[in-house]
Amino acid sequence: MTTDRNAAPIAQLGQGYYWQDLAVGQRFHTFRRTVTETDIVNFISVTGMLETIFIDATYAHGAIPGRPAPGGLTYGLIEGLIMQGMVQGTGLALLEVHKKMLAPVVAGDTVWAEIEVTGIRPTSQHNRAVVTSAIDVRNQHGTSVMAYTATRMLAGRPD
């Protein structure tokens, strides 16, 4: 928050949650994001993930209809949405991630996530906590395409 000597405190738009503002069992959902052909091309180019399944439209032999997106791209898009809405300005570190890919994501799919806070462990120093969340990534049909847990270090409310 910022203040002016003559005004009440002004809240920061887009500010993430401090660990004290979260509770185990609390749930959130992100905005939605459509995966585009450009997203896929840019991701595989910048990462060097030039695997045949991502660069040759005839390779999958019909196993995955459409242009498949790497799981890393889907994960990155969801983490971006989480960052913008939940941990912007309060996230201190991503400590651990365990992912499971459940179904393909292809160009034109729209993904979003539901997040459930599963653990909060305050640290002994610096007003921080280790926060664990279960993230369920779904497509536009509500099908789970990825599930992962993330453990993050979050800041506490300023004193």
C-alpha positions in Angstrom: 0.0 0.0 0.0 1.1 3.5 -0.6 0.0 6.5 1.4 -0.4 10.2 1.0 -0.2 12.4 4.1 -3.7 13.6 3.4 -5.3 10.4 2.2 -6.2 6.9 3.4 -3.9 4.0 2.3 -4.3 3.0 -1.4 -4.3 -0.7 -2.2 -2.1 -2.0 -4.9 -4.0 -3.6 -7.8 -2.8 -7.1 -8.6 -1.0 -7.6 -5.3 -0.7 -11.3 -4.4 -1.7 -12.9 -1.1 0.5 -12.7 1.9 0.8 -16.1 3.7 -1.4 -14.8 6.6 -4.2 -14.2 4.2 -4.3 -17.9 3.1 -5.9 -20.9 4.8 -5.5 -24.6 4.2 -8.4 -25.7 2.1 -8.8 -22.3 0.5 -9.5 -22.6 -3.3 -9.0 -20.3 -6.2 -9.3 -20.5 -10.0 -7.2 -18.6 -12.6 -8.3 -16.8 -15.6 -8.4 -18.8 -18.8 -5.8 -18.7 -21.6 -6.1 -20.1 -25.1 -3.0 -21.9 -26.4 -2.1 -20.6 -29.9 0.1 -22.0 -32.7 2.4 -19.0 -32.1 2.7 -19.9 -28.4 3.9 -23.4 -29.4 6.3 -22.2 -32.1 7.8 -19.6 -29.8 8.1 -22.0 -26.9 9.8 -24.9 -28.8 12.1 -22.4 -30.6 13.3 -20.6 -27.4 13.7 -23.8 -25.5 15.3 -25.8 -28.3 12.5 -28.4 -27.7 12.5 -29.3 -31.4 11.2 -32.8 -30.9 9.5 -34.3 -33.9 6.1 -34.5 -32.4 6.1 -30.6 -32.0 7.6 -29.8 -35.4 6.2 -32.4 -37.8 2.4 -32.3 -38.1 2.3 -35.7 -39.7 4.4 -37.5 -37.0 1.8 -38.4 -34.4 0.0 -40.7 -36.9 -3.3 -39.5 -35.5 -2.5 -40.4 -31.9 -3.0 -36.7 -30.9 -5.4 -34.8 -33.2 -4.2 -31.2 -33.7 -0.9 -29.5 -32.9 0.3 -30.7 -29.5 1.7 -28.3 -27.0 4.6 -29.3 -24.8 3.7 -29.9 -21.2 6.3 -27.3 -20.2 4.4 -24.7 -22.2 1.1 -25.5 -20.5 2.8 -25.4 -17.1 4.4 -22.1 -17.9 1.1 -20.5 -19.0 -0.6 -21.6 -15.8 2.3 -20.5 -13.6 2.0 -17.1 -15.3 -1.7 -16.9 -14.5 -1.0 -17.9 -10.9 1.8 -15.4 -10.6 -0.4 -12.5 -11.9 -3.2 -13.4 -9.5 -1.9 -15.0 -6.4 1.8 -14.4 -5.7 2.6 -11.1 -7.5 4.8 -9.1 -5.1 4.5 -11.7 -2.3 6.2 -14.8 -3.9 9.8 -15.1 -2.8 10.8 -18.5 -4.2 9.4 -21.6 -6.0 10.9 -24.4 -3.9 9.5 -27.6 -5.4 7.1 -28.8 -8.1 5.8 -32.3 -8.9 3.8 -32.6 -12.2 1.8 -35.2 -13.9 0.5 -34.8 -17.5 -3.0 -36.3 -17.8 -4.2 -35.4 -21.3 -2.8 -33.6 -24.3 -3.2 -29.9 -24.9 -3.3 -28.7 -28.5 -3.4 -25.4 -30.3 -6.8 -23.9 -29.8 -7.4 -25.4 -26.4 -8.2 -23.0 -23.5 -6.5 -23.9 -20.2 -7.1 -22.7 -16.7 -6.4 -24.0 -13.2 -8.0 -24.6 -9.9 -5.6 -24.1 -6.9 -6.2 -25.5 -3.4 -3.9 -24.4 -0.5 -2.8 -27.7 1.1 -0.2 -26.5 3.6 1.1 -23.4 5.3 4.3 -23.6 7.5 5.6 -20.3 8.9 9.3 -20.1 9.0 11.3 -19.1 12.0 12.8 -16.0 10.4 11.8 -13.0 8.3 8.0 -13.2 8.4 7.8 -15.9 5.7 6.0 -19.2 5.2 6.3 -22.3 3.0 2.9 -22.7 1.2 2.0 -25.8 -0.6 -0.8 -25.9 -3.2 -2.4 -28.6 -5.4 -3.0 -27.3 -8.9 -5.5 -29.0 -11.3 -5.2 -27.7 -14.9 -8.2 -28.1 -17.1 -9.2 -27.4 -20.6 -12.3 -25.8 -22.0 -14.2 -29.0 -21.6 -13.4 -29.3 -17.9 -11.0 -32.2 -18.6 -8.0 -32.4 -16.3 -4.9 -32.1 -18.5 -2.2 -31.7 -15.8 -2.0 -32.0 -12.0 0.8 -30.7 -9.9 1.8 -29.6 -6.5 3.8 -26.5 -5.9 5.7 -25.5 -2.8 6.5 -21.8 -2.6 8.0 -19.3 -0.1 5.6 -16.4 0.4 6.2 -13.2 2.2 4.2 -12.1 5.2 2.3 -8.9 5.7 4.6 -5.9 6.3 4.8 -4.9 9.9 
